[in-house]
Amino acid sequence: HIGHLLADLLNFTLVAVAVFLVIVKLLGGVMKAARPQPAEAPTLKECPRCLSNIPLKATKCAHCTTDLVEPAADASLPVASASP
């Protein structure tokens, strides 16, 4: 009688562990697929003159040779005028 009880407990434990692992793996995969992916940083910018796509670090457009002016780091600060 003890042998049957131990065999049933062992079978129950093995099946419970297998079902638990399958459910955890399935739910983990579903949760990973449902999670929104972070957006990548842009690598291109648009030339203001010819509207072509150029690399983000470019200082001159390769298509129309326009010099690209980078915005000032402190654009919020007022610029003093030179008029008397």
NORZIRA-V922080 format. One record per residue. RES is the residue in three letters. SS is DSSP state (2 for helix, 1 for strand, 0 for the rest). D_CENTER is the distance of its C-alpha to the mean C-alpha in Angstrom with 2 decimals. Layout:
# NORZIRA-V922080
res;ss;d_center
RES;SS;D_CENTER
RES;SS;D_CENTER
This chain:
# NORZIRA-V922080
res;ss;d_center
HIS;0;58.79
ILE;2;56.56
GLY;2;55.18
HIS;2;54.04
LEU;2;52.39
LEU;2;50.49
ALA;2;49.43
ASP;2;48.21
LEU;2;46.25
LEU;2;44.68
ASN;2;43.81
PHE;2;42.35
THR;2;40.22
LEU;2;38.91
VAL;2;38.08
ALA;2;36.42
VAL;2;34.20
ALA;2;33.30
VAL;2;32.50
PHE;2;30.45
LEU;2;28.33
VAL;2;27.83
ILE;2;26.83
VAL;2;24.40
LYS;2;22.75
LEU;2;22.68
LEU;2;21.29
GLY;2;18.61
GLY;2;17.55
VAL;2;17.78
MET;2;15.78
LYS;2;12.92
ALA;2;13.12
ALA;2;13.46
ARG;0;10.48
PRO;0;8.01
GLN;0;4.62
PRO;0;2.22
ALA;0;4.26
GLU;0;5.54
ALA;0;8.67
PRO;0;11.80
THR;0;14.21
LEU;1;17.17
LYS;1;19.46
GLU;1;22.54
CYS;0;26.04
PRO;0;28.03
ARG;0;31.18
CYS;0;30.51
LEU;0;27.08
SER;0;25.82
ASN;1;22.34
ILE;1;22.50
PRO;1;20.31
LEU;0;18.87
LYS;0;21.24
ALA;0;24.26
THR;0;27.34
LYS;1;29.41
CYS;0;28.75
ALA;0;29.71
HIS;0;31.00
CYS;0;33.23
THR;0;33.45
THR;0;32.72
ASP;1;32.04
LEU;0;28.78
VAL;0;29.29
GLU;0;26.46
PRO;0;26.60
ALA;0;28.28
ALA;0;26.35
ASP;0;28.58
ALA;0;29.05
SER;0;30.04
LEU;0;33.17
PRO;0;36.30
VAL;0;37.85
ALA;0;41.54
SER;0;43.81
ALA;0;46.62
SER;0;49.26
PRO;0;52.34
